[in-house]
Structure formats: structure tokens, C-alpha cells
């Protein structure tokens, strides 16, 4: 049995990790931390866990946490993660980090979008944790940088086109809409019910969203050369889910059938990517609570462009579910273990 600690367990991604790991046959959650709720039972913070997980939350003391766990999930904000991850690594623990701290390979880029990196040496150890693209490296990793939610939906949507070199690298556009849980659980005016309900708005417009360098880093690696894209996120008055609509220009006009085949072939055998039948489009309602990414590639014959629509649950495939998928790979478990739950509908 694998002993697991979740650092930062009182946020939405922490709760989702507990929910998923509770059904994992090879895992025991042995330690949960929360600076704000230390001393309380996790079931007091999240009543959904009553009589299923009643562990008392602890203050974050890295050495003490490491004593209780074989593998550690750090579900902390950026900067907070890199303050503790080096200790876990030094103590020989494997870490799945859900923050942005180890996603960017270049510390200068991290500094440009966030702040100066505190331990850039560990960036060389980190493996970007998108299993469909980096599976072999993830299996050997001590530190996995779990991808962001928007990047997951966009990278999976574009990967077949870039890897096969069938689209122009200039002029790629991604519009993504996210549920409010993407903003986290801490109190913010912009996330209040009255601020969000009955509204739909863009934010991070004009190339300012912090996920942009992560998206461009991974897309550039797939393309084999540097590229830039236009990315605009939107906030939707729903709890969870991300729908990304991506626009690209093909190098030569593709038929609907050839485009669909390209995607089916690329993702053949992938347990959590579903390429929808021609004429069907993804909906966040059909992936809610699951680790699936649904993708529909479409040809617009009027403009000649390709339109890719992808849907994920931002808390599952966009965060905690993907983190468990990475844990399974790192620890040698079947990749789908604990993640076979179906979407919640309606």
C-alpha cells in the first residue's frame, strides 16, 4: 500500500485528490496539511467527506510530512510549492506538484511571468506531466510538474496537428471558457456569486494570462520550433469545466475524414482522450467529474480553417485526476487505476 500526503488539502484540488484517491485500491492517504484549517478534521472543512475521510489537518512541516508518505502531492499556490518541494526531494520522496512552479523549463521565463525562481536547479529534474505526450519520461521522474487546466485542453487539442506538421504555425488562436473553481477556493470579489451569476466575461486579454508561456513552451516542443498563439480565457457561471475552441490554418486543405483519422490515429489507445464522431461536439457536461478529454476536430470549408473543440473537467483532467494519472505512471500502477469513474450527468 502506497502512503500518500496531500499538501494544501483544503482547496478544491486537494478535495478532488481525496475524492479520487479514496477509490484507489493501492493508496492510503496518511497526511493532509492546511495552514488555515490545521487542527480541524478534513470532514469539517468538506462535509462531503464525513465518515469517509476524517483525517486531522496539520500545519505544513516538510520533514514530518515526508515521514508519513511515500509520495507527496503539493496542491499549493505558486511560490509556496517551491518553498517545500526541495526538502521533499532531498528526503528521497517523489512529488507531483500541481502549482506552476516547475512547469516552465527556463527560470528566466518563470521570472518574467511570476517572480524570480527560488531553486532553478530542480527545474532540470521536473518532467512536464502530460501523459499523452510525456509518458515515458514521467515513469522515471522524481518530480512531476502537473500541467495547468487551460494548457491541458489546448495542448491535447493541437498536439496531432503540430506533431504531424499539417498547420501553419502563425495565427493560432485559442478561446477557452472555465468554471469558477479554476479561480480557487479563497475569497475573491470576482468569484462571488453575484459577480459571476448571469454573466460571461473575458479576462487576461491581450497576452497577459500566466498560462501562455506554458502553452507556448509545450506547443513549440511539439512543433519543433518556437511559436506563439493568441489565448483568451473566459469565466463562465458554472462550477467546473473548461471548453476550448482553437483555430488554425492548414498547410493544405484537409478533408473532414482525413482530419478525423489523423486524430484517431494519434490518440489510439489513449484511455482518457475521446475523439468524437464527426458531427458531435464536446460539452463540459459530458466530462464533468471524469478524467476524460473530449475532442472534436472540424474543417470549416468556407474559410479553409481547422477548428478544434476540446472539453475537460478543470479539477480532474485539468488538475487532480491528471495528477493521479501521473502518480500511477511514476509508481508503476495501471495508468487508469482509480480513474475509471464515469462523468456525472445531469
C-alpha positions in Angstrom: 0.0 0.0 0.0 1.3 3.4 -1.0 1.2 6.1 1.6 0.2 9.5 0.2 0.4 13.0 1.6 -1.6 16.0 0.2 0.0 19.3 1.0 -2.7 22.0 0.7 -5.6 19.7 1.2 -8.3 22.4 2.0 -8.5 23.7 -1.6 -10.6 22.4 -4.4 -7.8 20.4 -6.0 -7.0 18.9 -2.5 -10.6 17.8 -2.1 -10.6 16.3 -5.6 -7.4 14.4 -4.8 -9.0 12.9 -1.7 -12.2 12.0 -3.6 -10.2 10.2 -6.3 -7.7 8.5 -4.1 -10.4 7.3 -1.7 -11.3 4.8 -4.5 -7.7 3.9 -5.4 -7.1 0.3 -4.3 -3.3 0.8 -3.8 -3.3 4.0 -1.9 -3.7 5.2 1.7 -4.0 8.9 2.4 -1.9 9.3 5.5 -1.3 13.0 5.8 -3.2 16.2 4.9 -1.9 19.7 5.5 -3.6 23.1 5.6 -2.2 26.3 7.1 -5.7 27.9 7.6 -7.5 24.8 8.9 -4.8 23.0 10.9 -6.4 21.1 13.8 -9.7 20.5 12.1 -10.8 17.3 10.6 -10.9 17.4 6.8 -14.6 16.4 7.0 -15.3 19.6 8.9 -13.9 21.6 6.1 -15.6 19.5 3.4 -18.7 17.8 4.8 -18.9 15.5 1.7 -16.1 13.5 3.4 -18.0 12.6 6.6 -17.4 9.1 7.7 -15.1 8.5 4.7 -12.1 10.7 5.4 -11.8 12.3 8.9 -8.0 12.9 9.0 -7.0 15.9 11.1 -5.3 18.6 9.1 -1.8 19.5 10.1 0.5 22.5 9.7 3.0 22.1 6.9 6.2 20.8 8.4 8.0 19.2 5.4 10.1 16.7 7.4 7.1 15.5 9.4 5.1 15.2 6.2 7.8 13.2 4.5 7.9 10.7 7.4 4.3 9.8 6.7 4.3 9.4 3.0 6.0 7.7 0.1 4.7 10.2 -2.5 3.5 13.7 -2.0 1.1 15.9 -3.9 1.7 19.6 -3.5 -1.6 21.4 -4.1 -0.2 24.9 -3.2 -0.1 28.3 -5.0 3.0 29.2 -7.0 6.0 30.1 -4.8 4.6 28.2 -1.8 5.3 24.9 -3.6 8.9 25.6 -4.4 9.5 26.5 -0.7 8.9 22.9 0.3 9.4 20.7 -2.7 13.3 20.8 -2.5 13.1 19.3 1.0 10.8 16.5 -0.1 13.2 15.7 -3.0 16.3 15.8 -0.7 14.5 13.3 1.6 14.0 11.0 -1.4 10.3 11.5 -1.9 8.5 11.6 -5.2 6.5 14.7 -5.8 3.5 15.5 -8.0 3.4 19.3 -8.0 0.1 20.9 -9.0 1.4 24.5 -8.9 3.1 26.4 -11.8 6.5 26.3 -10.1 8.1 23.5 -12.1 6.2 23.7 -15.4 8.5 26.2 -17.2 11.9 24.9 -18.1 13.5 28.3 -18.3 13.8 30.1 -14.9 14.1 33.5 -16.8 10.7 32.8 -18.4 9.3 31.9 -15.0 10.7 35.1 -13.5 9.1 37.1 -16.3 5.6 35.8 -15.7 5.7 35.1 -12.0 8.8 36.1 -9.9 12.4 35.0 -9.5 12.6 31.2 -9.2 14.0 30.1 -5.8 15.5 26.8 -6.8 16.1 26.7 -10.6 18.3 23.6 -10.3 15.1 21.5 -9.7 13.6 22.7 -13.0 16.0 20.3 -14.7 14.6 17.4 -12.7 11.0 18.2 -13.4 9.0 16.4 -16.1 6.0 18.1 -17.6 3.2 15.8 -16.6 1.0 15.4 -19.7 0.9 11.6 -20.0 -0.3 11.5 -23.6 2.9 13.4 -24.6 5.5 12.6 -22.0 4.5 9.1 -20.7 8.0 7.5 -20.9 9.7 10.4 -19.0 7.0 10.6 -16.4 7.6 7.0 -15.5 11.2 7.8 -14.5 10.5 11.1 -12.8 11.0 12.1 -9.1 9.3 15.4 -9.7 6.3 15.8 -12.0 5.0 19.2 -12.9 1.3 18.7 -13.3 0.0 20.8 -16.2 -2.4 23.7 -15.9 -6.0 23.3 -16.8 -6.2 25.6 -19.8 -2.9 24.2 -21.2 -4.1 20.6 -20.9 -7.2 21.4 -23.0 -5.3 23.4 -25.6 -2.2 21.2 -25.9 -4.2 18.0 -26.3 -6.3 19.8 -28.9 -3.4 20.9 -31.0 -0.8 18.1 -30.5 -1.8 15.9 -33.5 -1.7 18.9 -35.9 1.6 20.2 -34.7 3.3 16.8 -34.4 2.3 15.9 -38.0 3.2 19.4 -39.3 -0.1 20.0 -41.1 -0.9 23.5 -39.9 0.7 27.0 -40.2 2.5 28.0 -37.0 1.4 31.6 -37.2 -2.1 32.8 -36.3 -3.1 30.0 -33.9 -6.0 31.2 -31.7 -7.4 29.6 -28.6 -10.5 30.8 -26.8 -11.2 29.0 -23.5 -14.1 29.2 -21.1 -13.7 27.9 -17.5 -15.9 27.3 -14.5 -15.4 29.4 -11.3 -13.4 26.7 -9.4 -10.5 27.5 -11.7 -10.0 30.6 -9.5 -9.5 28.5 -6.4 -11.4 28.5 -3.1 -10.0 31.6 -1.4 -12.4 34.5 -1.2 -12.2 36.9 -4.1 -14.7 39.6 -5.2 -14.6 38.5 -8.8 -15.6 34.9 -7.8 -18.6 35.9 -5.6 -22.0 34.5 -6.7 -23.4 37.9 -7.5 -20.4 38.9 -9.5 -20.4 35.7 -11.6 -24.0 34.6 -11.9 -25.8 35.6 -15.2 -22.5 36.8 -16.6 -19.9 35.7 -19.1 -16.7 37.6 -19.4 -13.2 37.5 -20.8 -10.1 38.2 -18.7 -6.3 38.1 -19.2 -6.9 39.6 -22.6 -4.0 40.8 -24.8 -1.5 38.1 -24.0 -1.4 38.6 -20.2 -2.5 35.2 -18.8 0.2 33.3 -16.9 -0.6 30.0 -18.7 0.6 31.5 -22.0 4.3 30.6 -21.6 3.4 27.1 -20.5 1.2 26.6 -23.6 3.7 28.0 -25.9 6.6 26.0 -24.4 4.8 22.7 -25.0 3.4 23.6 -28.4 6.8 24.7 -29.6 8.3 21.4 -28.5 5.6 19.6 -30.4 6.2 21.7 -33.5 10.0 21.6 -33.3 10.3 25.4 -33.4 9.2 28.4 -31.5 5.7 29.6 -31.9 3.2 32.0 -30.4 -0.5 31.9 -30.1 -3.3 34.2 -29.1 -5.0 32.9 -26.0 -8.1 34.5 -24.3 -9.7 32.9 -21.3 -13.3 33.5 -20.2 -15.2 32.9 -17.0 -18.5 31.0 -17.1 -21.1 30.9 -14.3 -20.7 27.2 -13.7 -18.8 25.3 -11.0 -16.3 23.3 -13.1 -15.3 22.5 -16.7 -13.2 24.0 -19.5 -14.3 24.3 -23.1 -11.5 25.4 -25.5 -12.2 26.4 -29.1 -9.0 26.5 -31.2 -8.4 27.9 -34.7 -5.6 27.0 -37.0 -4.8 27.3 -40.7 -3.8 24.1 -42.5 -0.8 24.0 -44.8 -3.2 22.4 -47.4 -6.9 21.8 -47.2 -7.8 18.7 -45.3 -10.9 16.7 -45.7 -13.2 16.0 -42.7 -12.4 12.3 -42.9 -8.6 12.8 -43.1 -8.6 15.2 -40.2 -10.7 12.8 -38.1 -8.4 9.9 -39.0 -5.3 11.9 -38.0 -6.8 12.5 -34.5 -8.0 8.9 -34.1 -4.6 7.5 -35.1 -2.7 10.0 -32.9 -4.7 9.2 -29.8 -5.3 5.5 -30.5 -5.1 3.5 -27.2 -5.2 6.7 -25.0 -7.5 5.8 -22.1 -8.6 9.4 -21.4 -8.8 11.1 -24.8 -12.0 10.6 -26.7 -12.2 11.7 -30.3 -15.9 12.4 -31.0 -17.7 11.1 -34.1 -18.0 13.6 -37.0 -20.9 15.9 -36.3 -20.7 15.6 -32.5 -19.2 18.4 -30.3 -17.8 18.3 -26.8 -19.6 19.6 -23.8 -18.3 20.2 -20.3 -21.5 18.4 -19.1 -20.3 15.2 -20.6 -16.8 15.1 -18.9 -17.9 16.6 -15.5 -16.2 14.6 -12.7 -14.3 12.4 -15.1 -10.7 12.3 -16.3 -11.7 12.5 -19.9 -10.7 15.0 -22.6 -13.3 15.0 -25.4 -12.0 16.5 -28.7 -13.8 17.3 -32.0 -11.7 18.4 -34.9 -13.7 20.3 -37.5 -13.0 21.6 -41.0 -14.5 25.0 -41.9 -14.8 24.7 -45.7 -15.8 28.4 -46.1 -12.6 29.8 -44.6 -10.4 26.7 -45.0 -9.5 26.8 -41.3 -9.4 23.9 -38.8 -11.5 24.3 -35.7 -10.7 22.1 -32.7 -13.1 21.9 -29.7 -12.0 20.2 -26.5 -13.6 19.8 -23.2 -12.2 18.7 -19.8 -13.2 19.0 -16.1 -10.7 21.6 -14.9 -10.5 19.9 -11.4 -10.0 16.4 -12.8 -8.1 16.1 -16.1 -7.1 19.7 -15.6 -5.7 19.1 -12.2 -6.2 16.3 -9.6 -7.2 13.5 -12.0 -4.2 14.1 -14.2 -2.1 14.2 -11.0 -3.3 10.7 -10.0 -2.7 9.5 -13.6 0.9 10.8 -13.2 1.2 9.1 -9.8 0.1 5.8 -11.4 2.8 6.1 -14.0 5.5 7.1 -11.5 4.6 4.2 -9.2 4.1 1.5 -11.8 0.4 1.1 -11.3 -2.0 0.7 -14.2 -2.5 4.2 -15.6 -6.2 4.2 -15.2 -6.3 2.9 -11.6 -8.7 4.9 -9.5 -9.7 7.0 -12.5 -12.3 4.8 -14.2 -15.3 6.8 -12.9 -17.8 8.0 -15.4 -18.9 11.6 -15.8 -21.6 13.0 -13.6 -24.7 13.7 -15.7 -27.0 15.5 -15.4 
